Every structure is written in structure tokens, then in C-alpha cells.
Amino acid sequence: MTEQRTVAIWRDGAAVAVPAAEPVVTAFDQGLGRGDGVFESVAVVEGRTPHLDAHLARLDRSASLLGLVSPGGSAWRRLVAAVVVDWQPGLEGVCRLFLTRGLGDGTPPTALALLAPVPADTLRQRTEGISVVSLGLGVPADFRAGAPWLLGGAKTLSYAVNMAAQRHAHDLGADDVVLTSLEGRVLEGPTSTVVWATGGALHTPPADTGILAGTTQARLFARAEADGWPTAVTAGTVDDLHAADAVWLLSGVRGAATVHTLDGVRRGDAGLSRRVRELLAR
């Protein structure tokens, strides 16, 4: 796979493309020193970003929760355009948008876009499915809704716990994780939204648990409803996932990854994954 990578940063009211190996932020940037910032990962297909609007809306919500000033939708679109302009045709990419507090103390925020090829392992999981383990997040399901300082629902740069959960899953021989509350309720994956099918409907956990609202899940549910497939927001458990007809982890770049193994137990998908992928591909 090509090592093509592109970078652009917002400087003095313009999107400036820079060589991928060139430094673009100071070591004193609070996004680096404190993880004080937000981000989005946007799929690039055939040189286009068909779902950019939904990601920009979520980026604005995340920035608002952190009290960050965003440069605005026009600036983000210009940053995206700067990194995709010479992107290799036919190469699927992931564009990451970063917004940090910069140097703080009234200084401008840092806004940049990075574009790189989708990792081969992500493409494999999309087609072959994934094995998943359930891990506790350590908070009650209803706690983050009343604790705004925990930044529930924000896609922040502070992903150390998320990545540690995935590494632990890999140590156990699994691909990914379903995080659960202290009561055992299903929350989300470290980088994905949980969706399951049971009783003739699609289900996903409630956002008031502090999970990140999934853009891919929202798109799937809207298209499923239009196609006559009922959807529901449901407070589920891992036992509900074991009993479900099918389980997926949804994300903007990987798409709908079918869970073929949950906590070491093999499971099927009742032939529903094809329908899910068709709905997302429309």
C-alpha cells in the first residue's frame, strides 16, 4: 500500500498544505501536553468525503462541550479540500480533523487535517468481521449525564483509556471491545457504536449514558426506518448481545464490522450483515 499522506493546517485565515514530515504544532500545544482538544475521523472514498457534514456537526458539539472556538465549517472544508486535492484515485483514506486549545491564554486554537490510507487491518475487519471482549468502563450508566466535566458525548483527544482497552483486547486475542457500565449495561466500543438486531428491530444504547453519538449509526437507522426495518434506543446488556440475531460495531471508516465472537463465544449474524452494508452503501 502506498505511504501517501497529506497534512494541512489553518494559518492566518487559510488552509496551508505542508509536507507530511514537517512539524505543524509546537511542543507547548495543549492538545499535545494535556489532550485538550477534539477530533473527527472522516472517510475519503474516490477523493470525496460524502459524510463530512455529519462529522463537522459532531465536531462543533464536541468543541462546545470543551469551550473551544472552532474556525467554522468553511475553514474545515477548506482544510479537507487541501489534503484530498491530489489524493490517489481509488485509494480509500481516513481524514482526521484536529482542534486543540493551542497555547491557551487567549491564543488561537490549532486546527489541522491529516489524510492517510485506511489501514489494511481495518479493511480486513470490515469484510471478515471481528472478535470482541466486554470490558467495564467503571462508571454507572446514568452518571455522565449529570457530570459535564466528564465530557460525555464529546470526541476528545484524550483516548488513552480507549486505546488501552483495545490493547488489552489484543492481549486476549480479540480485535475490539464493547465497554460496559458498572451495572453491566452496554455503552460503546473504544472507537465505535454498538448496534444489535433482535425482535425484528435494530437497537443501540441511549446517548444519555455519555457515549458518543454515532454518525454511521444515525445514518443506518434513518435508512433502515425508510426501508421498513424498525429501530430502537435500548438499554441493553452483554447477555442481550449474546441473545441477539446479530451484533455490529459501527464507525465512519470501518463501516459495519460484524461481531463473530463475543467473549470467546462464536456467534452468527442471521444473514443480516449484508442488508446493513447495503443500507449504508446507498
Phi and psi in degrees as GROMACS dihedral restraints (atoms count N, CA, C in turn):
[ dihedral_restraints ]
;  ai    aj    ak    al  type     phi  dphi    fc
    3     4     5     6     1   -60.4    20    10
    4     5     6     7     1   151.5    20    10
    6     7     8     9     1   -97.4    20    10
    7     8     9    10     1    20.9    20    10
    9    10    11    12     1   -55.9    20    10
   10    11    12    13     1   128.3    20    10
   12    13    14    15     1  -145.7    20    10
   13    14    15    16     1   141.6    20    10
   15    16    17    18     1  -133.9    20    10
   16    17    18    19     1   152.3    20    10
   18    19    20    21     1  -138.5    20    10
   19    20    21    22     1   142.2    20    10
   21    22    23    24     1  -141.9    20    10
   22    23    24    25     1   143.7    20    10
   24    25    26    27     1  -128.1    20    10
   25    26    27    28     1   148.7    20    10
   27    28    29    30     1   -86.7    20    10
   28    29    30    31     1   114.9    20    10
   30    31    32    33     1  -134.7    20    10
   31    32    33    34     1   125.7    20    10
   33    34    35    36     1    51.3    20    10
   34    35    36    37     1    43.2    20    10
   36    37    38    39     1    78.4    20    10
   37    38    39    40     1    18.2    20    10
   39    40    41    42     1  -142.9    20    10
   40    41    42    43     1   151.7    20    10
   42    43    44    45     1   -87.3    20    10
   43    44    45    46     1   116.6    20    10
   45    46    47    48     1  -110.7    20    10
   46    47    48    49     1   115.9    20    10
   48    49    50    51     1   -76.7    20    10
   49    50    51    52     1   137.6    20    10
   51    52    53    54     1  -133.6    20    10
   52    53    54    55     1   154.9    20    10
   54    55    56    57     1   -57.6    20    10
   55    56    57    58     1   142.8    20    10
   57    58    59    60     1   -59.1    20    10
   58    59    60    61     1   -29.3    20    10
   60    61    62    63     1   -87.6    20    10
   61    62    63    64     1    -3.4    20    10
   63    64    65    66     1   -84.7    20    10
   64    65    66    67     1   134.0    20    10
   66    67    68    69     1   -61.6    20    10
   67    68    69    70     1   139.9    20    10
   69    70    71    72     1  -122.6    20    10
   70    71    72    73     1   -12.5    20    10
   72    73    74    75     1  -133.8    20    10
   73    74    75    76     1   152.2    20    10
   75    76    77    78     1   -75.2    20    10
   76    77    78    79     1   155.0    20    10
   78    79    80    81     1   -64.4    20    10
   79    80    81    82     1   -15.4    20    10
   81    82    83    84     1   -91.4    20    10
   82    83    84    85     1     2.9    20    10
   84    85    86    87     1   -61.8    20    10
   85    86    87    88     1   132.3    20    10
   87    88    89    90     1   -70.8    20    10
   88    89    90    91     1   -16.4    20    10
   90    91    92    93     1   -67.0    20    10
   91    92    93    94     1   -34.4    20    10
   93    94    95    96     1   -81.8    20    10
   94    95    96    97     1   -46.9    20    10
   96    97    98    99     1   -75.2    20    10
   97    98    99   100     1   -28.8    20    10
   99   100   101   102     1  -130.5    20    10
  100   101   102   103     1     0.1    20    10
  102   103   104   105     1    65.3    20    10
  103   104   105   106     1    27.0    20    10
  105   106   107   108     1   -89.3    20    10
  106   107   108   109     1    84.6    20    10
  108   109   110   111     1   180.0    20    10
  109   110   111   112     1  -179.3    20    10
  111   112   113   114     1  -134.7    20    10
  112   113   114   115     1   165.7    20    10
  114   115   116   117     1  -155.1    20    10
  115   116   117   118     1   168.2    20    10
  117   118   119   120     1  -141.9    20    10
  118   119   120   121     1   150.5    20    10
  120   121   122   123     1  -117.2    20    10
  121   122   123   124     1   119.6    20    10
  123   124   125   126     1  -117.1    20    10
  124   125   126   127     1   130.3    20    10
  126   127   128   129     1   -71.8    20    10
  127   128   129   130     1   136.6    20    10
  129   130   131   132     1  -116.0    20    10
  130   131   132   133     1   114.8    20    10
  132   133   134   135     1  -125.3    20    10
  133   134   135   136     1   122.8    20    10
  135   136   137   138     1    53.1    20    10
  136   137   138   139     1    39.3    20    10
  138   139   140   141     1    74.9    20    10
  139   140   141   142     1     8.9    20    10
  141   142   143   144     1  -119.4    20    10
  142   143   144   145     1   159.7    20    10
  144   145   146   147     1  -121.8    20    10
  145   146   147   148     1    79.5    20    10
  147   148   149   150     1   -64.6    20    10
  148   149   150   151     1   -19.5    20    10
  150   151   152   153     1  -116.0    20    10
  151   152   153   154     1    24.5    20    10
  153   154   155   156     1   -61.6    20    10
  154   155   156   157     1   -40.7    20    10
  156   157   158   159     1   -56.4    20    10
  157   158   159   160     1   -44.9    20    10
  159   160   161   162     1   -63.5    20    10
  160   161   162   163     1   -37.4    20    10
  162   163   164   165     1   -71.6    20    10
  163   164   165   166     1   -37.1    20    10
  165   166   167   168     1   -67.2    20    10
  166   167   168   169     1   -36.7    20    10
  168   169   170   171     1   -63.8    20    10
  169   170   171   172     1   -40.7    20    10
  171   172   173   174     1   -70.9    20    10
  172   173   174   175     1   -35.1    20    10
  174   175   176   177     1   -61.9    20    10
  175   176   177   178     1   -41.0    20    10
  177   178   179   180     1   -63.4    20    10
  178   179   180   181     1   -40.5    20    10
  180   181   182   183     1   -64.0    20    10
  181   182   183   184     1   -43.6    20    10
  183   184   185   186     1   -62.4    20    10
  184   185   186   187     1   -44.2    20    10
  186   187   188   189     1   -61.6    20    10
  187   188   189   190     1   -40.4    20    10
  189   190   191   192     1   -62.3    20    10
  190   191   192   193     1   -40.3    20    10
  192   193   194   195     1   -64.5    20    10
  193   194   195   196     1   -28.1    20    10
  195   196   197   198     1   -95.4    20    10
  196   197   198   199     1    -1.9    20    10
  198   199   200   201     1    68.5    20    10
  199   200   201   202     1    31.4    20    10
  201   202   203   204     1   -94.6    20    10
  202   203   204   205     1   145.5    20    10
  204   205   206   207     1   -94.5    20    10
  205   206   207   208     1   115.5    20    10
  207   208   209   210     1   -83.9    20    10
  208   209   210   211     1   146.7    20    10
  210   211   212   213     1   -70.2    20    10
  211   212   213   214     1   -10.2    20    10
  213   214   215   216     1   103.3    20    10
  214   215   216   217     1   161.1    20    10
  216   217   218   219     1   -60.1    20    10
  217   218   219   220     1   -38.9    20    10
  219   220   221   222     1   -62.0    20    10
  220   221   222   223     1   -41.6    20    10
  222   223   224   225     1   -64.4    20    10
  223   224   225   226     1   -43.7    20    10
  225   226   227   228     1   -63.6    20    10
  226   227   228   229     1   -39.7    20    10
  228   229   230   231     1   -65.8    20    10
  229   230   231   232     1   -35.6    20    10
  231   232   233   234     1   -70.0    20    10
  232   233   234   235     1   -36.0    20    10
  234   235   236   237     1   -64.3    20    10
  235   236   237   238     1   -44.4    20    10
  237   238   239   240     1   -62.2    20    10
  238   239   240   241     1   -44.5    20    10
  240   241   242   243     1   -59.8    20    10
  241   242   243   244     1   -36.0    20    10
  243   244   245   246     1   -66.9    20    10
  244   245   246   247     1   -32.0    20    10
  246   247   248   249     1   -90.7    20    10
  247   248   249   250     1   -22.2    20    10
  249   250   251   252     1   -95.0    20    10
  250   251   252   253     1   -10.3    20    10
  252   253   254   255     1   -55.8    20    10
  253   254   255   256     1   -40.7    20    10
  255   256   257   258     1  -111.0    20    10
  256   257   258   259     1    22.1    20    10
  258   259   260   261     1   -66.8    20    10
  259   260   261   262     1   141.1    20    10
  261   262   263   264     1   -61.9    20    10
  262   263   264   265     1   123.0    20    10
  264   265   266   267     1   -58.8    20    10
  265   266   267   268     1   137.4    20    10
  267   268   269   270     1    84.8    20    10
  268   269   270   271     1    -8.6    20    10
  270   271   272   273     1   -93.4    20    10
  271   272   273   274     1   117.6    20    10
  273   274   275   276     1   -75.3    20    10
  274   275   276   277     1   133.6    20    10
  276   277   278   279     1  -128.2    20    10
  277   278   279   280     1   168.5    20    10
  279   280   281   282     1  -126.4    20    10
  280   281   282   283     1   120.8    20    10
  282   283   284   285     1  -101.5    20    10
  283   284   285   286     1   119.3    20    10
  285   286   287   288     1  -104.1    20    10
  286   287   288   289     1   126.2    20    10
  288   289   290   291     1  -103.3    20    10
  289   290   291   292     1   126.5    20    10
  291   292   293   294     1  -119.3    20    10
  292   293   294   295     1   135.3    20    10
  294   295   296   297     1  -131.6    20    10
  295   296   297   298     1   119.4    20    10
  297   298   299   300     1  -121.1    20    10
  298   299   300   301     1   171.1    20    10
  300   301   302   303     1   -77.5    20    10
  301   302   303   304     1     0.9    20    10
  303   304   305   306     1    63.6    20    10
  304   305   306   307     1  -134.8    20    10
  306   307   308   309     1   -86.9    20    10
  307   308   309   310     1    -3.8    20    10
  309   310   311   312     1    73.4    20    10
  310   311   312   313     1  -170.6    20    10
  312   313   314   315     1    52.9    20    10
  313   314   315   316     1    46.0    20    10
  315   316   317   318     1    80.4    20    10
  316   317   318   319     1     4.2    20    10
  318   319   320   321     1   -80.4    20    10
  319   320   321   322     1   160.8    20    10
  321   322   323   324     1   -64.6    20    10
  322   323   324   325     1   149.1    20    10
  324   325   326   327     1   -70.7    20    10
  325   326   327   328     1   164.0    20    10
  327   328   329   330     1   -97.0    20    10
  328   329   330   331     1   128.0    20    10
  330   331   332   333     1  -131.0    20    10
  331   332   333   334     1   124.8    20    10
  333   334   335   336     1  -149.0    20    10
  334   335   336   337     1   161.6    20    10
  336   337   338   339     1  -126.3    20    10
  337   338   339   340     1   136.5    20    10
  339   340   341   342     1  -124.8    20    10
  340   341   342   343     1   133.3    20    10
  342   343   344   345     1  -124.6    20    10
  343   344   345   346     1   129.3    20    10
  345   346   347   348     1  -145.0    20    10
  346   347   348   349     1   161.1    20    10
  348   349   350   351     1   -64.3    20    10
  349   350   351   352     1   148.6    20    10
  351   352   353   354     1   -65.2    20    10
  352   353   354   355     1   129.9    20    10
  354   355   356   357     1   -59.1    20    10
  355   356   357   358     1   146.0    20    10
  357   358   359   360     1   -59.6    20    10
  358   359   360   361     1   -35.4    20    10
  360   361   362   363     1   -65.9    20    10
  361   362   363   364     1   -34.2    20    10
  363   364   365   366     1   -65.1    20    10
  364   365   366   367     1   -42.4    20    10
  366   367   368   369     1   -64.7    20    10
  367   368   369   370     1   -38.5    20    10
  369   370   371   372     1   -63.8    20    10
  370   371   372   373     1   -45.3    20    10
  372   373   374   375     1   -64.3    20    10
  373   374   375   376     1   -33.0    20    10
  375   376   377   378     1   -61.2    20    10
  376   377   378   379     1   -38.2    20    10
  378   379   380   381     1   -95.0    20    10
  379   380   381   382     1   -34.4    20    10
  381   382   383   384     1   -96.0    20    10
  382   383   384   385     1   -14.2    20    10
  384   385   386   387     1    87.3    20    10
  385   386   387   388     1   178.8    20    10
  387   388   389   390     1  -139.0    20    10
  388   389   390   391     1   154.6    20    10
  390   391   392   393     1  -100.7    20    10
  391   392   393   394     1   140.0    20    10
  393   394   395   396     1  -133.3    20    10
  394   395   396   397     1   145.9    20    10
  396   397   398   399     1  -118.9    20    10
  397   398   399   400     1   149.9    20    10
  399   400   401   402     1   -94.9    20    10
  400   401   402   403     1   133.1    20    10
  402   403   404   405     1  -133.3    20    10
  403   404   405   406     1   143.0    20    10
  405   406   407   408     1   -79.2    20    10
  406   407   408   409     1   136.2    20    10
  408   409   410   411     1   -84.5    20    10
  409   410   411   412     1   -22.4    20    10
  411   412   413   414     1    91.9    20    10
  412   413   414   415     1    14.2    20    10
  414   415   416   417     1  -130.3    20    10
  415   416   417   418     1   148.7    20    10
  417   418   419   420     1   -64.0    20    10
  418   419   420   421     1   151.6    20    10
  420   421   422   423     1   -62.5    20    10
  421   422   423   424     1   -30.5    20    10
  423   424   425   426     1   -99.7    20    10
  424   425   426   427     1     7.2    20    10
  426   427   428   429     1   -77.8    20    10
  427   428   429   430     1   -44.2    20    10
  429   430   431   432     1   -68.1    20    10
  430   431   432   433     1   -23.3    20    10
  432   433   434   435     1   -62.0    20    10
  433   434   435   436     1   -28.9    20    10
  435   436   437   438     1  -107.9    20    10
  436   437   438   439     1    15.8    20    10
  438   439   440   441     1  -131.3    20    10
  439   440   441   442     1    76.4    20    10
  441   442   443   444     1   -60.8    20    10
  442   443   444   445     1   -22.1    20    10
  444   445   446   447     1   -69.9    20    10
  445   446   447   448     1   -15.0    20    10
  447   448   449   450     1   -84.5    20    10
  448   449   450   451     1    -6.7    20    10
  450   451   452   453     1    59.8    20    10
  451   452   453   454     1    37.2    20    10
  453   454   455   456     1   -58.3    20    10
  454   455   456   457     1   135.3    20    10
  456   457   458   459     1    85.6    20    10
  457   458   459   460     1    -2.8    20    10
  459   460   461   462     1   -99.5    20    10
  460   461   462   463     1   140.1    20    10
  462   463   464   465     1   -94.6    20    10
  463   464   465   466     1    85.5    20    10
  465   466   467   468     1   -92.0    20    10
  466   467   468   469     1   166.3    20    10
  468   469   470   471     1   -72.6    20    10
  469   470   471   472     1   -11.8    20    10
  471   472   473   474     1   -79.6    20    10
  472   473   474   475     1    74.6    20    10
  474   475   476   477     1  -105.0    20    10
  475   476   477   478     1    17.4    20    10
  477   478   479   480     1   -60.5    20    10
  478   479   480   481     1   -42.7    20    10
  480   481   482   483     1   -66.0    20    10
  481   482   483   484     1   -41.7    20    10
  483   484   485   486     1   -59.1    20    10
  484   485   486   487     1   -46.2    20    10
  486   487   488   489     1   -69.9    20    10
  487   488   489   490     1   -34.7    20    10
  489   490   491   492     1   -64.8    20    10
  490   491   492   493     1   -37.7    20    10
  492   493   494   495     1   -62.7    20    10
  493   494   495   496     1   -42.4    20    10
  495   496   497   498     1   -67.0    20    10
  496   497   498   499     1   -40.0    20    10
  498   499   500   501     1   -63.4    20    10
  499   500   501   502     1   -38.4    20    10
  501   502   503   504     1   -63.6    20    10
  502   503   504   505     1   -40.4    20    10
  504   505   506   507     1   -60.8    20    10
  505   506   507   508     1   -42.8    20    10
  507   508   509   510     1   -63.2    20    10
  508   509   510   511     1   -37.9    20    10
  510   511   512   513     1   -62.3    20    10
  511   512   513   514     1   -29.0    20    10
  513   514   515   516     1   -87.1    20    10
  514   515   516   517     1     0.5    20    10
  516   517   518   519     1    87.4    20    10
  517   518   519   520     1    13.0    20    10
  519   520   521   522     1  -106.8    20    10
  520   521   522   523     1   167.6    20    10
  522   523   524   525     1   -91.9    20    10
  523   524   525   526     1   -33.4    20    10
  525   526   527   528     1  -155.2    20    10
  526   527   528   529     1  -173.7    20    10
  528   529   530   531     1  -136.7    20    10
  529   530   531   532     1   145.1    20    10
  531   532   533   534     1  -110.8    20    10
  532   533   534   535     1   117.4    20    10
  534   535   536   537     1   -84.1    20    10
  535   536   537   538     1   143.9    20    10
  537   538   539   540     1  -128.2    20    10
  538   539   540   541     1   158.1    20    10
  540   541   542   543     1   -81.9    20    10
  541   542   543   544     1   175.8    20    10
  543   544   545   546     1   -59.3    20    10
  544   545   546   547     1   -31.7    20    10
  546   547   548   549     1   -82.8    20    10
  547   548   549   550     1    -4.0    20    10
  549   550   551   552     1    92.3    20    10
  550   551   552   553     1    12.6    20    10
  552   553   554   555     1   -80.5    20    10
  553   554   555   556     1   143.3    20    10
  555   556   557   558     1   -69.4    20    10
  556   557   558   559     1   133.9    20    10
  558   559   560   561     1  -110.4    20    10
  559   560   561   562     1   -81.4    20    10
  561   562   563   564     1  -163.1    20    10
  562   563   564   565     1   175.2    20    10
  564   565   566   567     1   -88.6    20    10
  565   566   567   568     1   165.4    20    10
  567   568   569   570     1   -58.2    20    10
  568   569   570   571     1   -31.0    20    10
  570   571   572   573     1  -136.0    20    10
  571   572   573   574     1    28.5    20    10
  573   574   575   576     1  -155.9    20    10
  574   575   576   577     1   168.3    20    10
  576   577   578   579     1  -107.4    20    10
  577   578   579   580     1   139.3    20    10
  579   580   581   582     1   -89.0    20    10
  580   581   582   583     1   131.2    20    10
  582   583   584   585     1  -133.5    20    10
  583   584   585   586     1   138.6    20    10
  585   586   587   588     1  -138.1    20    10
  586   587   588   589     1   157.1    20    10
  588   589   590   591     1  -113.8    20    10
  589   590   591   592     1   127.4    20    10
  591   592   593   594     1  -160.5    20    10
  592   593   594   595     1   149.4    20    10
  594   595   596   597     1    61.3    20    10
  595   596   597   598     1    28.2    20    10
  597   598   599   600     1    76.5    20    10
  598   599   600   601     1    11.2    20    10
  600   601   602   603     1  -134.3    20    10
  601   602   603   604     1   160.3    20    10
  603   604   605   606     1   -93.8    20    10
  604   605   606   607     1   141.4    20    10
  606   607   608   609     1  -129.3    20    10
  607   608   609   610     1   150.7    20    10
  609   610   611   612     1  -148.8    20    10
  610   611   612   613     1   152.2    20    10
  612   613   614   615     1   -67.3    20    10
  613   614   615   616     1   155.8    20    10
  615   616   617   618     1   -71.0    20    10
  616   617   618   619     1   142.2    20    10
  618   619   620   621     1   -70.4    20    10
  619   620   621   622     1   -19.1    20    10
  621   622   623   624     1   -73.1    20    10
  622   623   624   625     1     1.1    20    10
  624   625   626   627     1   -80.7    20    10
  625   626   627   628     1    -4.7    20    10
  627   628   629   630     1    94.4    20    10
  628   629   630   631     1     6.8    20    10
  630   631   632   633     1   -75.8    20    10
  631   632   633   634     1   164.8    20    10
  633   634   635   636     1   -78.2    20    10
  634   635   636   637     1   130.7    20    10
  636   637   638   639     1   -66.7    20    10
  637   638   639   640     1   122.3    20    10
  639   640   641   642     1   -84.0    20    10
  640   641   642   643     1   125.4    20    10
  642   643   644   645     1   -70.4    20    10
  643   644   645   646     1   -38.7    20    10
  645   646   647   648     1   -70.5    20    10
  646   647   648   649     1   -39.2    20    10
  648   649   650   651     1   -62.0    20    10
  649   650   651   652     1   -42.1    20    10
  651   652   653   654     1   -63.4    20    10
  652   653   654   655     1   -41.0    20    10
  654   655   656   657     1   -66.3    20    10
  655   656   657   658     1   -42.4    20    10
  657   658   659   660     1   -61.5    20    10
  658   659   660   661     1   -46.5    20    10
  660   661   662   663     1   -65.1    20    10
  661   662   663   664     1   -38.5    20    10
  663   664   665   666     1   -63.4    20    10
  664   665   666   667     1   -42.7    20    10
  666   667   668   669     1   -74.5    20    10
  667   668   669   670     1   -33.8    20    10
  669   670   671   672     1   -64.5    20    10
  670   671   672   673     1   -44.8    20    10
  672   673   674   675     1   -59.9    20    10
  673   674   675   676     1   -42.5    20    10
  675   676   677   678     1   -66.0    20    10
  676   677   678   679     1   -24.8    20    10
  678   679   680   681     1   -93.3    20    10
  679   680   681   682     1     4.0    20    10
  681   682   683   684     1    85.4    20    10
  682   683   684   685     1    16.9    20    10
  684   685   686   687     1  -105.2    20    10
  685   686   687   688     1   108.9    20    10
  687   688   689   690     1   -61.5    20    10
  688   689   690   691     1   152.2    20    10
  690   691   692   693     1  -130.8    20    10
  691   692   693   694     1   158.7    20    10
  693   694   695   696     1  -154.4    20    10
  694   695   696   697     1   147.5    20    10
  696   697   698   699     1   -93.8    20    10
  697   698   699   700     1   119.5    20    10
  699   700   701   702     1  -134.3    20    10
  700   701   702   703     1   135.5    20    10
  702   703   704   705     1   -82.8    20    10
  703   704   705   706     1    89.1    20    10
  705   706   707   708     1   -97.0    20    10
  706   707   708   709     1   169.9    20    10
  708   709   710   711     1  -123.9    20    10
  709   710   711   712     1   171.6    20    10
  711   712   713   714     1   -62.3    20    10
  712   713   714   715     1   -35.1    20    10
  714   715   716   717     1   -60.4    20    10
  715   716   717   718     1   -36.7    20    10
  717   718   719   720     1   -64.4    20    10
  718   719   720   721     1   -36.7    20    10
  720   721   722   723     1   -67.2    20    10
  721   722   723   724     1   -41.0    20    10
  723   724   725   726     1   -61.7    20    10
  724   725   726   727     1   -36.0    20    10
  726   727   728   729     1   -84.6    20    10
  727   728   729   730     1    -9.3    20    10
  729   730   731   732     1   -71.0    20    10
  730   731   732   733     1   159.0    20    10
  732   733   734   735     1   -70.3    20    10
  733   734   735   736     1   -34.3    20    10
  735   736   737   738     1  -158.6    20    10
  736   737   738   739     1   153.7    20    10
  738   739   740   741     1  -136.2    20    10
  739   740   741   742     1   138.5    20    10
  741   742   743   744     1  -134.1    20    10
  742   743   744   745     1   152.2    20    10
  744   745   746   747     1  -108.1    20    10
  745   746   747   748     1   122.5    20    10
  747   748   749   750     1  -107.8    20    10
  748   749   750   751     1   135.9    20    10
  750   751   752   753     1  -151.8    20    10
  751   752   753   754     1   161.6    20    10
  753   754   755   756     1   -64.8    20    10
  754   755   756   757     1   -32.5    20    10
  756   757   758   759     1   -96.3    20    10
  757   758   759   760     1   -45.8    20    10
  759   760   761   762     1   -75.1    20    10
  760   761   762   763     1   -24.5    20    10
  762   763   764   765     1    81.1    20    10
  763   764   765   766     1  -141.0    20    10
  765   766   767   768     1   -99.8    20    10
  766   767   768   769     1   104.2    20    10
  768   769   770   771     1   -92.7    20    10
  769   770   771   772     1   118.3    20    10
  771   772   773   774     1   -72.5    20    10
  772   773   774   775     1   129.3    20    10
  774   775   776   777     1   -83.1    20    10
  775   776   777   778     1   110.0    20    10
  777   778   779   780     1   -97.6    20    10
  778   779   780   781     1   -12.7    20    10
  780   781   782   783     1  -144.4    20    10
  781   782   783   784     1   129.6    20    10
  783   784   785   786     1  -127.5    20    10
  784   785   786   787     1   116.9    20    10
  786   787   788   789     1    51.5    20    10
  787   788   789   790     1    43.4    20    10
  789   790   791   792     1    82.2    20    10
  790   791   792   793     1    -1.8    20    10
  792   793   794   795     1  -103.7    20    10
  793   794   795   796     1   121.1    20    10
  795   796   797   798     1   -68.0    20    10
  796   797   798   799     1   145.5    20    10
  798   799   800   801     1  -148.2    20    10
  799   800   801   802     1   159.4    20    10
  801   802   803   804     1  -101.9    20    10
  802   803   804   805     1  -171.8    20    10
  804   805   806   807     1  -129.5    20    10
  805   806   807   808     1    10.8    20    10
  807   808   809   810     1    53.3    20    10
  808   809   810   811     1    24.5    20    10
  810   811   812   813     1    72.2    20    10
  811   812   813   814     1    15.1    20    10
  813   814   815   816     1   -88.9    20    10
  814   815   816   817     1   -16.8    20    10
  816   817   818   819     1   -63.2    20    10
  817   818   819   820     1   -36.4    20    10
  819   820   821   822     1   -61.6    20    10
  820   821   822   823     1   -42.0    20    10
  822   823   824   825     1   -65.4    20    10
  823   824   825   826     1   -40.4    20    10
  825   826   827   828     1   -60.8    20    10
  826   827   828   829     1   -46.1    20    10
  828   829   830   831     1   -66.4    20    10
  829   830   831   832     1   -37.3    20    10
  831   832   833   834     1   -63.3    20    10
  832   833   834   835     1   -40.8    20    10
  834   835   836   837     1   -63.1    20    10
  835   836   837   838     1   -42.1    20    10
  837   838   839   840     1   -69.9    20    10
  838   839   840   841     1   -26.6    20    10
  840   841   842   843     1   -83.8    20    10
  841   842   843   844     1    -9.1    20    10
